[in-house]
């Protein structure tokens, strides 16, 4: 007789492990199927967490090397310990994945190591064994895509390859200036590597507001990054000791070529056809607002389904999916309020519409918008903490004051965006935000004056 569970989650990344823990809280008997010998998926083991760990090291190293003297601190002989950097990366990874394993044990969640696949009866097969479930949640994430005509291997690496290099390259080319590519370029430039960042579209961070992208491009160039926009890679010749790259009429020889141009849903092993799970645009799994697929009892979340490829989006989708399976009251995800966060230097965070999108919508609908923009350098904390180059930008509906877009560039942007997300979620507008008392001196005061700037009464500009 097959083992029976209320919920089986295939994949233990952020979306999968959060879903499993929530299902256990609701009294469900839960199993997690994971092909790796440790939980956490790509995010904890190979992507988000390793990336941010190295980005933090890059920030501290850059401040010690280039910013200490201005603070009155003398630092002599600062240098990188490359093995030590990766030793800390591994320590952080083990801390977090060990924490997930501990939570699984505490919640009595079964951990089944192996590759999970759906059966025609919509159960889960791992190896030769089949497990029955009331509900199955697919949470296998995504895989890196190479660019046309180029394959990964050797010195042509994906993002994990960049974050796990055993040596510091003297010269690195990064293809793709989205969030992942921007983070890699920013980290390695501050480590002292010569970096070329190549993007086929006409701006860094193409999904972000144009003002944001221009500011980040300026800061990247200050860091020594060779930013090449509106350009495709034409030819790649990878050898044993390096890579020759041709792009936009230019040729460069680099130690490594990192392709950070895109990802695809990791569905190959799931046996979706036999289970009756339908795919939609871009090879993503079709789901309804409660993450139900076309197959009864099968749900999917995260990079497998529509919307941005963000760990925090996957987490909330996982909660909604297992609450639905358990018959617990829940509500659909508000995609317009999901923040994006890029941890390059400077950080970038946003949600909702860009200025260009808001103006296009306003022209079509006849509605008016208002925009408030405030520089971080105008608040006291900007000077204190040397965080003066960024800004907060708020886009609001003119009639009701709803915040329809928010964009932040700065050292703490990824933490600061939560206040704007919360204001919108609680049905507040920019008018309410403009009257909330903010602690002084903090960078968050820039949010206050950005809200006031919408109506033209920012105090500090």
Secondary structure, 3 states (H helix, E strand, C coil): CCEEEEEEEECCCHHHHHHHHHHHHCCCCEEEEECCCCCCHHHHHHCHHHHHHHHHHHHHHHHHHHHCHHHCCCCCCCCCCHHHHHHHHHHHHHHHHHHHHHHHHHCCCEEEECCEEECCCCCEEECCEEEEEEEEEECCCEEECCCCCCCCECCEECHHHHHCCCCCCCEEEEECCCHHHHHHHHHHHHHCCEEEEECCCCCCCCCCCHHHHHHHHHHHHHCCCEEECCCCEEEEEECCCCEEEEECCEEEEECEEEECCCEEECCCCCCHHHHCCCECHHHCECCCCCCECCCCCEEECHHHCCCCCCHHHHHHHHHHHHHHHHCCCCCCCCHHHCCEEECCCCEEEEEECCHHHHHHHHHHHCCCEEEEEEEHHHCHHHHHCCCCCCEEEEEEECCCCEEEEEEEEECCHHHHHHHHHHHHHCCCEHHHHCCCCCCCCCCCHHHHHHHHHCCCCCCCC
